[in-house]
Every structure is written in structure tokens, then in C-alpha cells.
Amino acid sequence: MEEKQRYLRWLGILCVIMAAFCLGVFAIGYKDPSVGRVATLAGLIVASAGFFWLAHRKRK
């Protein structure tokens, strides 16, 4: 696996983990959803999808 592809995939996994943590915080009720927190969650999901797409694109 190429180094750049591995790095992009690692960033995608990191974004998924952070998004899951954010969802967990909402689920247990530690913090209420606000505009900023929901925007952060959406940004993490979009970034993760983008990193996985770029890693897959580099493979071809």
C-alpha cells in the first residue's frame, strides 16, 4: 500500500472514531446538540467519506 493512501485511510478512520464519540456524547446526554456540535459531526462525516474516497481513488 502506498504511503499516501495509507495516510488518507488512517485519517478517514480517525474521523469515523471522532464522529462516533460525538454521537456517544449526544446519546448519553452529556451535552445537548447545538448548531456547532451538529456542524462538527456533519463535518467529520463528510471529511471521513472524502478521505476514504481519496484513498480509494489513489489505488487505481
MDTraj code that builds the backbone (N, CA, C; nanometers):
import mdtraj as md
import numpy as np

residues = "MET GLU GLU LYS GLN ARG TYR LEU ARG TRP LEU GLY ILE LEU CYS VAL ILE MET ALA ALA PHE CYS LEU GLY VAL PHE ALA ILE GLY TYR LYS ASP PRO SER VAL GLY ARG VAL ALA THR LEU ALA GLY LEU ILE VAL ALA SER ALA GLY PHE PHE TRP LEU ALA HIS ARG LYS ARG LYS".split()
xyz = np.array([
    [0.0856, -0.1181, 0.0000],
    [0.0000, 0.0000, 0.0000],
    [0.0899, 0.1240, 0.0000],
    [0.0575, 0.2163, -0.0839],
    [0.1346, 0.3390, -0.0939],
    [0.1198, 0.4211, 0.0345],
    [0.2232, 0.4941, 0.0686],
    [0.2251, 0.5708, 0.1938],
    [0.1137, 0.6757, 0.1992],
    [0.0907, 0.7444, 0.0896],
    [-0.0137, 0.8469, 0.0856],
    [-0.1525, 0.7852, 0.1041],
    [-0.1731, 0.6723, 0.0415],
    [-0.3012, 0.6023, 0.0529],
    [-0.3241, 0.5555, 0.1962],
    [-0.2203, 0.5037, 0.2607],
    [-0.2307, 0.4591, 0.3999],
    [-0.2634, 0.5780, 0.4921],
    [-0.2010, 0.6913, 0.4677],
    [-0.2244, 0.8103, 0.5493],
    [-0.3686, 0.8597, 0.5333],
    [-0.4196, 0.8634, 0.4108],
    [-0.5575, 0.9066, 0.3867],
    [-0.6571, 0.8124, 0.4530],
    [-0.6298, 0.6830, 0.4448],
    [-0.7177, 0.5858, 0.5089],
    [-0.7159, 0.6025, 0.6608],
    [-0.5975, 0.6252, 0.7175],
    [-0.5839, 0.6472, 0.8614],
    [-0.6620, 0.7715, 0.9041],
    [-0.6564, 0.8783, 0.8276],
    [-0.7326, 0.9991, 0.8592],
    [-0.8827, 0.9728, 0.8532],
    [-0.9268, 0.8934, 0.7558],
    [-1.0673, 0.8566, 0.7467],
    [-1.1144, 0.7798, 0.8691],
    [-1.0323, 0.6848, 0.9143],
    [-1.0665, 0.6068, 1.0338],
    [-1.0709, 0.6968, 1.1567],
    [-0.9773, 0.7883, 1.1675],
    [-0.9753, 0.8820, 1.2805],
    [-1.1016, 0.9680, 1.2832],
    [-1.1454, 1.0156, 1.1681],
    [-1.2677, 1.0956, 1.1612],
    [-1.3903, 1.0136, 1.2002],
    [-1.3944, 0.8857, 1.1612],
    [-1.5066, 0.7989, 1.1996],
    [-1.5094, 0.7807, 1.3508],
    [-1.3933, 0.7603, 1.4114],
    [-1.3866, 0.7418, 1.5565],
    [-1.4331, 0.8681, 1.6294],
    [-1.3890, 0.9840, 1.5820],
    [-1.4304, 1.1092, 1.6466],
    [-1.5800, 1.1347, 1.6281],
    [-1.6351, 1.0996, 1.5124],
    [-1.7785, 1.1151, 1.4899],
    [-1.8575, 1.0209, 1.5800],
    [-1.8086, 0.8983, 1.5990],
    [-1.8755, 0.8034, 1.6879],
    [-1.8722, 0.8542, 1.8323],
    [-1.7622, 0.9127, 1.8728],
    [-1.7527, 0.9699, 2.0067],
    [-1.8540, 1.0843, 2.0230],
    [-1.8652, 1.1666, 1.9207],
    [-1.9614, 1.2778, 1.9230],
    [-2.1044, 1.2246, 1.9351],
    [-2.1361, 1.1210, 1.8605],
    [-2.2694, 1.0605, 1.8704],
    [-2.2923, 1.0007, 2.0090],
    [-2.1888, 0.9416, 2.0655],
    [-2.1991, 0.8866, 2.2004],
    [-2.2265, 0.9935, 2.3042],
    [-2.1631, 1.1077, 2.2888],
    [-2.1875, 1.2194, 2.3806],
    [-2.3330, 1.2642, 2.3714],
    [-2.3865, 1.2696, 2.2503],
    [-2.5275, 1.3054, 2.2336],
    [-2.6187, 1.1971, 2.2905],
    [-2.5830, 1.0708, 2.2690],
    [-2.6699, 0.9595, 2.3097],
    [-2.6834, 0.9488, 2.4612],
    [-2.5718, 0.9693, 2.5334],
    [-2.5804, 0.9569, 2.6788],
    [-2.6293, 1.0851, 2.7446],
    [-2.6395, 1.1911, 2.6674],
    [-2.6940, 1.3154, 2.7204],
    [-2.5936, 1.4023, 2.7932],
    [-2.4645, 1.3796, 2.7730],
    [-2.3627, 1.4607, 2.8399],
    [-2.3691, 1.6052, 2.7931],
    [-2.3857, 1.6247, 2.6641],
    [-2.4017, 1.7589, 2.6066],
    [-2.5211, 1.7570, 2.5124],
    [-2.5945, 1.8648, 2.5120],
    [-2.7072, 1.8766, 2.4202],
    [-2.6566, 1.9151, 2.2813],
    [-2.7249, 1.8681, 2.1773],
    [-2.6853, 1.9080, 2.0415],
    [-2.7048, 2.0589, 2.0214],
    [-2.6047, 2.1230, 1.9716],
    [-2.6137, 2.2636, 1.9350],
    [-2.5743, 2.2751, 1.7885],
    [-2.5872, 2.3932, 1.7351],
    [-2.5541, 2.4134, 1.5936],
    [-2.4071, 2.3787, 1.5677],
    [-2.3200, 2.4232, 1.6542],
    [-2.1771, 2.3963, 1.6360],
    [-2.1430, 2.2496, 1.6484],
    [-2.2023, 2.1821, 1.7451],
    [-2.1736, 2.0394, 1.7649],
    [-2.2275, 1.9553, 1.6497],
    [-2.3449, 1.9879, 1.6023],
    [-2.4022, 1.9144, 1.4886],
    [-2.3219, 1.9435, 1.3624],
    [-2.2775, 2.0670, 1.3451],
    [-2.1948, 2.1012, 1.2294],
    [-2.0607, 2.0279, 1.2356],
    [-2.0042, 2.0139, 1.3540],
    [-1.8804, 1.9389, 1.3698],
    [-1.9012, 1.7928, 1.3337],
    [-2.0117, 1.7349, 1.3800],
    [-2.0433, 1.5959, 1.3458],
    [-2.0589, 1.5791, 1.1948],
    [-2.1315, 1.6689, 1.1325],
    [-2.1504, 1.6614, 0.9869],
    [-2.0168, 1.6787, 0.9142],
    [-1.9336, 1.7695, 0.9612],
    [-1.8024, 1.7891, 0.9004],
    [-1.7140, 1.6664, 0.9112],
    [-1.7189, 1.6001, 1.0265],
    [-1.6404, 1.4780, 1.0444],
    [-1.6878, 1.3668, 0.9519],
    [-1.8181, 1.3548, 0.9354],
    [-1.8720, 1.2514, 0.8471],
    [-1.8331, 1.2793, 0.7021],
    [-1.8446, 1.4041, 0.6598],
    [-1.8073, 1.4410, 0.5225],
    [-1.6574, 1.4236, 0.5007],
    [-1.5776, 1.4642, 0.5990],
    [-1.4325, 1.4500, 0.5862],
    [-1.3924, 1.3033, 0.5789],
    [-1.4552, 1.2202, 0.6605],
    [-1.4241, 1.0784, 0.6587],
    [-1.4562, 1.0174, 0.5229],
    [-1.5731, 1.0485, 0.4703],
    [-1.6103, 0.9970, 0.3387],
    [-1.5125, 1.0471, 0.2323],
    [-1.4728, 1.1719, 0.2423],
    [-1.3775, 1.2277, 0.1462],
    [-1.2412, 1.1611, 0.1532],
    [-1.1922, 1.1354, 0.2742],
    [-1.0628, 1.0693, 0.2891],
    [-1.0665, 0.9262, 0.2356],
    [-1.1751, 0.8534, 0.2653],
    [-1.1868, 0.7174, 0.2131],
    [-1.1964, 0.7176, 0.0608],
    [-1.2676, 0.8151, 0.0050],
    [-1.2801, 0.8249, -0.1405],
    [-1.1444, 0.8545, -0.2035],
    [-1.0701, 0.9473, -0.1433],
    [-0.9375, 0.9800, -0.1970],
    [-0.8428, 0.8610, -0.1869],
    [-0.8492, 0.7875, -0.0765],
    [-0.7628, 0.6706, -0.0612],
    [-0.7977, 0.5644, -0.1664],
    [-0.9256, 0.5479, -0.1924],
    [-0.9678, 0.4501, -0.2934],
    [-0.9283, 0.4966, -0.4328],
    [-0.9383, 0.6253, -0.4572],
    [-0.9035, 0.6813, -0.5885],
    [-0.7539, 0.6671, -0.6171],
    [-0.6719, 0.6811, -0.5133],
    [-0.5274, 0.6692, -0.5309],
    [-0.4861, 0.5255, -0.5650],
    [-0.5713, 0.4291, -0.5294],
    [-0.5410, 0.2887, -0.5542],
    [-0.5448, 0.2554, -0.7026],
    [-0.6276, 0.3235, -0.7787],
    [-0.6453, 0.2936, -0.9212],
    [-0.5347, 0.3508, -1.0057],
])
top = md.Topology()
chain = top.add_chain()
for i, resn in enumerate(residues, 1):
    res = top.add_residue(resn, chain, resSeq=i)
    for name in ("N", "CA", "C"):
        top.add_atom(name, md.element.get_by_symbol(name[0]), res)
traj = md.Trajectory(xyz[None], top)
